[in-house]
């Protein structure tokens, strides 16, 4: 467990920052009056996520590998961060939708129906806590692994 303490720390940091991002989205109106733009604006979190992965791998390189880290060491470290984030996803989604923005699902369902992109039944099936927990869990794993592979290329050091 101590071997992965840095990854656990950064997985927790990632989850806390994602909750702060949800609060920011809510405060900026992306979950209600500007919900039509939410799908575009929310992608800016990708920049934040990449920065967190870079910082996590730099931390691992400096404080565990004593300044030297090859690609596979960085990649494995990033995968562990991704697993921690994925494990914390159900809790983060619950906090987001129960406390930060409880009106998000009704708003996005109404928006999808009004736009004509989904029937109400399809929207309700897609936009709910269970669906978002599953989507977020697998998204965290897949995108985290890809991000880890790329970031590890840039932070490796002989």
Secondary structure as the mmCIF struct_conf table of DSSP 4:
data_model
#
loop_
_struct_conf.conf_type_id
_struct_conf.id
_struct_conf.beg_label_comp_id
_struct_conf.beg_label_asym_id
_struct_conf.beg_label_seq_id
_struct_conf.end_label_comp_id
_struct_conf.end_label_asym_id
_struct_conf.end_label_seq_id
HELX_RH_3T_P HELX_RH_3T_P1 UNK A 2 UNK A 4
HELX_RH_AL_P HELX_RH_AL_P1 UNK A 5 UNK A 27
TURN_TY1_P TURN_TY1_P1 UNK A 28 UNK A 34
HELX_RH_3T_P HELX_RH_3T_P2 UNK A 35 UNK A 37
HELX_RH_AL_P HELX_RH_AL_P2 UNK A 38 UNK A 41
HELX_RH_3T_P HELX_RH_3T_P3 UNK A 42 UNK A 44
HELX_RH_AL_P HELX_RH_AL_P3 UNK A 45 UNK A 63
TURN_TY1_P TURN_TY1_P2 UNK A 64 UNK A 64
BEND BEND1 UNK A 65 UNK A 65
TURN_TY1_P TURN_TY1_P3 UNK A 66 UNK A 67
STRN STRN1 UNK A 69 UNK A 69
HELX_RH_AL_P HELX_RH_AL_P4 UNK A 71 UNK A 95
HELX_RH_PI_P HELX_RH_PI_P1 UNK A 96 UNK A 100
TURN_TY1_P TURN_TY1_P4 UNK A 102 UNK A 103
HELX_RH_AL_P HELX_RH_AL_P5 UNK A 104 UNK A 115
TURN_TY1_P TURN_TY1_P5 UNK A 116 UNK A 116
BEND BEND2 UNK A 117 UNK A 118
HELX_RH_AL_P HELX_RH_AL_P6 UNK A 120 UNK A 126
BEND BEND3 UNK A 127 UNK A 128
HELX_RH_AL_P HELX_RH_AL_P7 UNK A 129 UNK A 155
STRN STRN2 UNK A 157 UNK A 157
#
